[in-house]
Amino acid sequence: MEIYHQYVRLRRQFGRHAKFADGGAEMLADIRPNTEEAAAVVLRNPVTTVAQCAPDASEHEANTTAVIYASKAMSHLEGGWPKDVDPTEAEHTIRYRKKVEKDEEFVHTLASLGAAVEGLIKQNNAIDIYEEYFLGLATDHSAEPPSAATVTVFRDPHGGPAARRAASCVAWHPDGCSKAVVSYSVLGFQRQPPGMPLASCVFDVASPNAPETELVGVSQLVVARYNLKDPNVIGAGQYNGQFALFDTRKGPASVDATPVDISHRDPVADLAWLQSKTGTEAMSVSTDGSVLWWDIRRLGEAVESLPLREKGSDTLLGGLVLEYDPAAGPTKFMVGTEQGLVLPCNRKAKNPADRYFLSLGDWTARIWNEDLRYAPAYVTGGSWSPTRPGVYFTTQMDGTLAVWDLFHKHNEPALQLKVTDRALTSFAVQDNGAVLAVGTSDGAAHVLRLSAGLAEMAQNEKQGINAMFERETLREKNLDKAAKEAKVKARREAARAADLADGVSDQDLARLEEDFWAATGVEGGARLRLQGLGGGGGGGGGALGRGGGGGEGGEQQAEAAAAAEGEQGSGDGAGS
């Protein structure tokens, strides 16, 4: 039986408020029991049932549709010309423009529109919509707690349990955009699995799920960096020691590479693009103990080479990290070695200038000055902040990122962030100091955004940090000077004591003893008696402090003195 109620009203009554009124009881339906269905019912005994007062809940998962960004390009050609006018011919376009400009309708339309546009232009020029009213005011972030948030994660598209590659290097686009090149490699000796992919990737923060392009060389890429002049060109150091050149406009394959026989004999550990007019020079360092300079216009030979040796030594030092900053000098660079030494190098010697740098190893991070060349850090990497002179970052094997702020405190980091459970293997900071990328041993690159307090320079921070560094530098120099003076003084005292010990002989002591007895006027038995008293002590000092004989020798000297005294007494008595 279908129960329904039909309600009819006029169209003009739509939207009116409903008016309800009480009514009496009314029979709507009368359903009688069905005897056939009732006879087919079987009662269950026993019956198991569950009841609860809480409302039922169920678990559901939902995911929003991922927005996929893609780079598109469009080539626009000048259009809007009649069919008989060729826009590529300058004469045709000039002739047509002159024809249109002479038309009376065109002149009238242009004059009428010009009056309206002129008023709008004056109104637009009256207010500068791009003016920043509070540009000169410094923002105080001292009360804001330091923080960092994960923006996105770049995953290795070719990684997996069979071929797990580490993100050995991360480099940001030099124009400050959201692109980064991530190098993937396995640096363990003979630990590369068979069939391991060789591709490294260029990612965009806007679309982190898939790489924008790939870089495929003849060997795995250990390090890759953008060219400073042309970001479409990427230089890469390969595991086989070659320096390879990539152009993102020409596909994933390398466009040129150095010959194997003149390249590094070990994997390229680091590289840097040099500041030049053409932007075609680069330098690379390797654990084979050499630094090589390259010109990408002629990669058939190295422009220059430098063996890494400590001053006064012939032993080659394996280079691991290369630091080049044009602000410190276009010819100056620093190399961190496997042995823990930091070598300040100068391609062309010029006037020296003090520079502070950061070294990491042995579980510590140290700040150095080029004038200080002594001292005995396990962290895996680090970098100075490009915007704040008192902030630097360190990465650790346990997946922790530490941010140190020397302007506020020195005993502990301002921020410690557990990025992942994997070891952090590489590190890169954008030029704005607010976004950084951290590579991990499982091939992921985490992009983090720092709070404004860690990215924006505080008032008088640069002067305060420079004063602190100069004070600590002077203190270290004074300690070094005092230690050297103490060593020189100790050597002089030891030499003087040795000269005194070697210059006094037994003959000199005997002569001094005779001079002593002569000066005191003691002769004969009294002299022997005094010597006996000095020797009777069983090894006591003599008249001049020389070691006397044993106890037996003292008794013999005493008897000799007594006998001599008796003889002298008898002689005196006989004489009298």
C-alpha positions in Angstrom: 0.0 0.0 0.0 1.4 3.3 -1.0 0.9 6.2 1.3 1.2 9.7 -0.1 -0.2 13.1 0.4 -0.8 15.6 -2.4 -0.5 19.3 -1.5 -1.6 21.8 -4.0 -1.1 25.6 -3.8 -1.0 28.5 -6.2 2.2 29.9 -7.5 1.7 33.2 -5.9 1.5 31.5 -2.5 5.1 30.2 -2.8 7.4 31.6 -0.1 4.6 32.3 2.4 5.0 31.2 6.0 3.2 28.0 6.8 0.2 28.1 9.2 -0.4 25.0 11.2 -3.6 24.2 13.2 -4.6 21.3 15.5 -6.9 18.7 14.0 -8.7 15.6 15.1 -7.6 12.0 14.7 -7.8 10.5 11.2 -7.3 7.0 9.9 -4.6 6.9 7.3 -4.1 3.2 6.9 -5.3 -0.2 8.3 -2.8 -3.1 7.8 -4.1 -6.5 8.9 -1.7 -9.4 9.9 -0.8 -12.0 7.2 -1.5 -15.5 8.5 0.7 -17.2 5.9 3.8 -15.2 6.6 3.1 -15.6 10.4 3.1 -19.4 10.1 6.5 -19.3 8.3 8.3 -17.5 11.2 10.8 -19.6 13.1 11.9 -18.3 16.5 15.7 -18.5 17.3 16.7 -19.7 20.7 19.1 -18.6 22.0 19.5 -15.1 20.5 22.8 -13.2 20.6 22.5 -9.5 20.4 24.7 -6.5 21.3 23.6 -3.1 22.4 25.5 0.0 23.3 24.6 3.6 24.3 27.4 5.3 22.3 26.7 6.1 18.7 28.3 4.0 16.0 31.4 5.4 14.3 33.3 4.2 11.3 36.7 5.1 9.8 36.8 6.7 6.4 39.7 8.1 4.4 39.5 10.9 1.9 42.1 12.7 -0.2 41.7 15.8 -2.2 42.5 15.8 -5.9 46.1 16.6 -6.4 46.7 19.7 -8.5 49.3 19.0 -11.1 51.3 21.9 -12.4 53.0 21.8 -15.7 55.1 24.3 -17.6 53.6 25.5 -20.8 54.9 27.7 -23.6 53.2 29.6 -26.3 54.7 31.4 -29.3 52.7 34.5 -30.3 53.1 36.0 -33.7 51.9 39.5 -34.5 48.4 39.3 -35.9 45.4 41.5 -36.7 46.6 42.5 -40.2 44.6 42.2 -43.4 45.3 39.3 -45.6 47.0 41.4 -48.2 49.5 42.7 -45.6 52.6 40.6 -44.7 53.5 41.4 -41.0 57.0 40.2 -41.6 57.6 42.9 -44.2 58.4 46.3 -42.7 57.4 48.2 -45.9 53.9 46.6 -46.0 53.2 47.4 -42.3 54.5 51.0 -42.6 52.4 51.6 -45.7 49.3 50.2 -44.0 49.8 52.4 -40.9 50.1 55.5 -42.9 46.9 54.7 -44.7 45.0 54.1 -41.5 46.4 57.3 -39.8 45.1 59.4 -42.7 41.5 58.1 -42.2 39.2 60.7 -40.7 37.3 58.2 -38.6 40.6 57.0 -37.0 41.5 60.6 -36.1 38.1 61.3 -34.6 38.1 58.1 -32.6 41.6 58.7 -31.3 40.8 62.2 -30.2 37.6 61.1 -28.3 39.4 58.3 -26.6 42.4 60.4 -25.7 40.3 62.8 -23.5 39.0 59.9 -21.4 42.3 58.2 -21.1 44.1 61.4 -20.1 41.9 61.7 -17.1 42.5 58.1 -16.0 46.2 58.6 -16.4 46.2 61.7 -14.2 44.2 59.8 -11.6 46.6 56.9 -11.8 49.7 59.1 -11.3 48.1 60.8 -8.3 48.6 57.7 -6.1 51.5 55.4 -6.1 50.0 52.0 -5.5 53.4 50.4 -5.1 54.6 52.8 -2.4 55.7 51.1 0.9 54.9 53.3 3.8 56.7 51.3 6.5 59.8 50.3 4.5 62.3 51.9 6.8 60.9 50.5 10.1 62.8 47.5 11.4 60.7 44.6 12.6 61.6 43.1 16.0 61.4 39.3 16.0 63.1 38.8 19.4 59.9 37.8 21.1 59.0 35.3 18.4 60.2 31.8 19.1 62.4 30.2 16.3 60.5 27.7 14.2 60.8 25.9 10.9 58.0 24.2 8.8 58.3 21.6 6.1 57.1 23.0 2.8 57.5 19.9 0.7 59.6 16.8 0.1 61.4 15.8 -3.1 61.4 12.0 -3.5 63.8 10.1 -5.7 61.6 8.9 -8.6 64.0 6.0 -9.3 64.6 5.0 -5.7 63.5 1.8 -4.1 64.5 -1.0 -1.8 66.8 -2.4 -4.6 68.4 0.9 -5.5 68.4 3.2 -2.5 70.4 6.3 -3.4 71.4 9.2 -1.2 70.8 12.9 -2.1 74.5 13.7 -2.2 74.0 17.4 -3.2 71.2 19.9 -3.3 71.6 23.3 -5.2 69.1 26.1 -5.6 68.4 28.0 -8.7 70.6 31.2 -8.7 67.6 33.5 -9.6 66.0 32.8 -6.2 63.0 30.8 -7.7 61.6 27.6 -6.4 63.7 25.2 -8.5 66.5 23.0 -7.2 68.7 20.3 -8.7 69.2 17.2 -6.6 72.1 14.8 -7.2 71.7 11.1 -6.4 74.6 8.8 -5.8 75.9 5.9 -3.8 79.4 6.9 -2.6 80.3 3.6 -0.9 83.1 1.8 -2.6 81.8 -1.0 -4.9 78.4 -0.8 -3.2 76.5 0.3 -6.3 73.8 -2.3 -7.0 73.6 -3.7 -10.6 71.3 -1.7 -12.8 71.3 1.3 -10.6 69.7 4.4 -12.3 72.1 7.2 -13.1 69.5 10.1 -13.4 69.6 13.1 -11.2 66.5 15.5 -11.1 65.5 19.1 -11.3 62.5 19.8 -9.0 60.1 22.6 -8.7 58.5 23.4 -5.3 55.2 24.1 -7.0 55.0 20.5 -8.4 57.2 18.3 -6.1 55.5 15.0 -7.0 57.4 14.6 -10.3 60.8 16.1 -11.5 60.7 18.9 -14.0 63.6 17.4 -15.9 66.3 14.7 -15.4 70.1 14.8 -15.9 71.6 11.6 -17.1 75.3 11.2 -17.4 77.7 8.3 -18.2 78.2 7.9 -14.4 76.2 8.8 -11.3 76.3 12.5 -10.4 77.9 13.3 -7.1 77.4 17.1 -7.2 75.6 19.4 -9.6 75.3 23.2 -9.6 73.6 25.9 -11.7 75.7 28.3 -13.8 75.6 31.8 -12.3 75.2 33.6 -15.6 73.0 31.1 -17.5 70.8 29.0 -15.2 69.9 26.7 -18.1 73.4 25.3 -17.9 74.3 22.9 -15.1 77.7 21.7 -14.2 78.1 18.3 -12.6 80.8 16.2 -11.1 80.6 12.5 -11.8 81.6 9.4 -9.8 84.2 8.5 -12.5 86.0 11.9 -12.0 84.6 13.7 -15.1 83.2 17.2 -15.1 80.0 17.0 -17.2 78.0 19.9 -18.7 74.2 19.8 -19.1 71.7 22.1 -20.9 68.1 21.7 -19.7 67.0 23.1 -23.1 68.6 20.2 -25.0 67.4 17.2 -23.1 68.5 15.1 -20.2 71.8 13.9 -21.7 75.1 15.8 -21.1 76.2 18.1 -23.9 79.9 17.9 -23.1 82.3 16.3 -20.6 86.0 16.3 -19.9 88.2 13.4 -21.1 88.7 10.6 -18.7 92.5 10.7 -18.9 92.8 14.4 -17.8 89.9 14.3 -15.2 90.1 13.4 -11.6 91.2 9.9 -10.6 88.6 9.8 -7.8 84.9 10.9 -7.7 84.4 14.6 -7.9 83.7 15.8 -4.3 82.6 19.3 -5.0 82.6 22.1 -7.6 82.0 25.8 -7.9 81.3 28.3 -10.8 83.8 31.2 -10.8 82.9 34.8 -11.2 83.9 36.0 -14.6 82.6 38.1 -17.4 81.7 35.1 -19.6 80.6 32.8 -16.7 82.3 29.8 -18.4 84.9 29.0 -15.8 84.4 26.3 -13.1 86.6 24.5 -10.6 86.4 21.0 -9.1 88.0 19.2 -6.2 88.4 15.5 -5.6 89.8 13.1 -3.0 92.7 12.4 -5.4 94.3 15.6 -3.9 93.9 18.0 -6.8 91.9 21.1 -7.8 91.2 21.5 -11.5 90.0 24.6 -13.3 87.8 24.2 -16.5 86.5 26.4 -19.3 83.2 25.0 -20.6 84.1 26.3 -24.1 87.1 24.0 -24.2 86.7 21.0 -22.0 89.4 19.0 -23.8 92.0 20.2 -21.3 92.2 21.6 -17.8 93.0 25.3 -17.6 95.0 25.0 -14.4 95.6 22.4 -11.7 96.6 22.7 -8.0 97.9 19.8 -5.8 96.5 20.0 -2.3 99.5 19.9 0.1 100.2 21.4 3.5 102.9 24.0 3.5 106.3 22.2 3.8 104.9 18.8 3.1 104.8 16.6 0.0 101.8 14.5 1.0 98.7 15.0 -1.0 95.5 15.8 0.9 92.1 14.5 -0.3 89.6 17.3 -0.9 86.0 16.9 0.2 84.5 20.4 0.3 85.1 23.4 -1.9 84.0 26.9 -0.7 84.1 29.8 -3.1 82.6 33.2 -2.5 83.2 36.2 -4.8 82.7 38.6 -1.9 85.9 37.3 -0.3 87.9 37.7 -3.5 87.5 36.4 -7.0 90.7 34.3 -6.7 90.4 33.1 -3.1 88.8 29.8 -2.1 89.0 27.2 0.7 89.2 23.4 0.6 88.2 21.0 3.4 90.2 17.8 3.3 89.8 14.2 4.5 92.5 14.7 7.1 90.6 17.5 8.8 92.7 20.3 7.6 91.2 23.4 6.0 93.4 24.9 3.3 93.0 28.6 2.4 94.1 28.9 -1.2 94.7 31.8 -3.5 94.8 31.3 -7.2 96.6 34.6 -7.7 98.2 36.1 -4.6 96.9 39.5 -3.6 96.7 41.5 -0.4 95.5 39.2 2.5 92.2 39.9 4.1 90.8 38.4 7.3 87.8 36.1 6.8 85.9 33.9 9.1 84.8 30.5 8.1 83.0 27.5 9.5 84.3 23.9 9.7 82.5 20.8 10.7 83.7 17.3 11.8 84.3 15.2 14.9 80.8 16.0 16.3 81.6 19.7 16.6 81.3 22.9 14.6 84.1 25.5 14.8 84.4 29.1 13.6 87.9 30.0 12.4 89.9 33.0 11.2 92.4 32.6 8.4 95.2 33.9 10.7 94.6 31.1 13.3 96.2 27.8 12.0 96.0 25.6 15.1 93.5 23.6 17.2 92.6 20.0 17.6 83.6 18.6 14.6 80.1 14.0 14.2 78.1 16.5 12.1 77.7 15.9 8.3 77.3 19.4 6.9 76.5 23.0 7.5 76.3 26.5 6.0 76.2 30.1 7.0 72.9 32.0 6.6 73.1 34.3 3.6 71.1 37.1 5.3 72.1 36.9 8.9 75.8 37.0 9.8 75.3 35.4 13.2 73.2 32.4 12.1 74.6 29.1 10.8 73.1 25.6 10.2 74.4 22.2 11.0 73.0 18.8 9.9 73.6 15.5 11.8 73.6 11.8 11.2 70.5 11.3 13.4 68.4 13.4 11.0 68.5 16.6 13.2 68.8 20.1 11.8 70.4 22.6 14.3 70.1 26.4 13.8 72.7 28.4 15.8 72.1 32.1 16.5 75.3 33.6 17.9 73.7 37.0 18.3 71.5 35.7 21.2 73.3 32.6 22.7 76.3 30.4 22.2 75.8 27.4 24.5 73.0 25.8 22.6 71.3 26.0 19.2 68.3 28.4 18.9 66.3 25.6 17.1 66.7 21.9 16.8 64.4 20.2 14.3 64.0 16.4 13.8 63.6 16.4 10.0 63.7 12.6 9.5 65.0 9.4 11.0 67.6 9.1 8.2 71.0 10.7 8.1 71.2 14.1 6.6 73.7 14.1 3.7 73.5 17.5 1.9 72.4 21.0 2.6 71.6 24.2 0.7 70.1 27.6 1.6 68.3 30.0 -0.8 69.7 33.5 -1.1 66.8 34.9 0.8 67.8 32.9 3.9 64.2 31.8 4.6 64.0 28.5 2.5 66.5 25.7 2.8 66.7 22.1 1.4 68.1 19.1 3.3 69.1 15.9 1.5 68.8 12.5 3.3 70.5 9.1 2.8 67.2 7.6 1.5 67.2 10.0 -1.5 64.6 12.5 -0.2 65.1 16.3 -0.2 63.1 18.1 2.5 62.3 21.8 1.8 61.9 23.8 5.0 60.8 27.4 5.6 62.3 29.2 8.6 60.5 31.8 10.7 61.2 35.5 10.1 63.3 35.8 13.2 65.9 33.4 11.8 65.9 34.9 8.3 65.7 38.7 8.8 68.7 40.6 10.2 68.3 42.2 13.6 69.3 45.7 14.3 73.1 46.2 14.8 73.6 42.5 14.3 76.4 42.8 11.8 78.4 45.2 14.0 77.9 43.0 17.1 79.0 39.8 15.4 82.1 41.4 13.8 83.1 42.8 17.2 82.6 39.4 18.8 84.7 37.7 16.1 87.5 40.3 16.4 87.5 40.0 20.2 87.7 36.2 20.0 90.4 36.4 17.3 92.5 38.7 19.5 92.1 36.4 22.5 93.2 33.4 20.5 96.2 35.3 19.2 97.1 36.4 22.7 96.8 32.8 24.0 98.9 31.5 21.1 101.5 34.2 21.8 101.6 33.4 25.5 101.9 29.7 24.8 104.8 30.3 22.5 106.6 32.6 25.0 106.1 30.0 27.8 107.7 27.3 25.6 110.7 29.6 24.7 111.1 30.4 28.4 111.0 26.8 29.4 113.6 25.9 26.8 115.9 28.7 28.0 115.6 27.6 31.7 116.4 24.0 30.7 119.4 25.1 28.7 120.7 27.3 31.6 120.4 24.4 34.1 122.2 22.0 31.7 125.0 24.5 31.3 125.4 24.9 35.0 125.5 21.1 35.6 128.0 20.5 32.8 130.3 23.5 33.8 131.2 22.3 37.4 133.7 19.5 37.8 135.2 17.7 40.8 138.4 19.7 40.6 136.5 22.9 40.8 134.7 21.7 43.9 138.0 20.6 45.5 139.5 24.0 44.8 136.5 25.8 46.2 136.7 23.6 49.4 140.3 24.6 49.9 139.5 28.2 49.4 136.7 27.8 52.0 139.0 26.3 54.7 141.6 29.0 54.0 139.1 31.7 54.4 137.7 30.4 57.7 141.2 29.8 59.1 140.5 26.2 60.3 143.5 23.9 60.1 144.7 20.6 61.4 142.6 18.6 63.8 139.8 21.0 63.9 139.4 20.7 60.2 139.4 16.9 60.4 137.0 17.0 63.4 134.6 19.1 61.4 134.9 16.9 58.4 134.3 13.9 60.7 131.2 15.5 62.1 130.0 16.1 58.6 130.8 12.6 57.5 129.6 10.8 60.6 126.0 11.4 59.7 126.2 8.5 57.3 126.2 10.3 54.0 125.6 13.8 55.3 127.0 16.9 53.5 130.6 17.9 53.9 131.9 21.4 54.6 130.8 22.6 51.2 127.8 20.5 51.0 129.4 17.6 49.1 128.2 14.1 50.0 130.3 12.6 52.8 131.1 9.0 53.3 129.1 6.4 55.2 129.0 5.9 58.9 132.1 3.8 59.0 134.1 6.4 57.1 132.9 9.0 59.7 134.2 6.9 62.6 137.6 6.5 60.9 137.8 10.2 60.4 136.9 10.8 64.1 139.6 8.3 65.3 142.2 10.0 63.1 141.2 13.4 64.5 141.5 12.1 68.1 145.0 10.6 67.4 146.2 13.8 65.8 144.9 15.9 68.8 146.7 13.5 71.3 150.0 13.8 69.4 149.6 17.6 69.4 148.8 17.6 73.1 151.9 15.5 74.0 154.1 17.6 71.9 152.9 20.7 73.7 153.5 19.1 77.1 157.0 18.1 76.2 157.8 21.4 74.9 156.7 23.1 78.1 
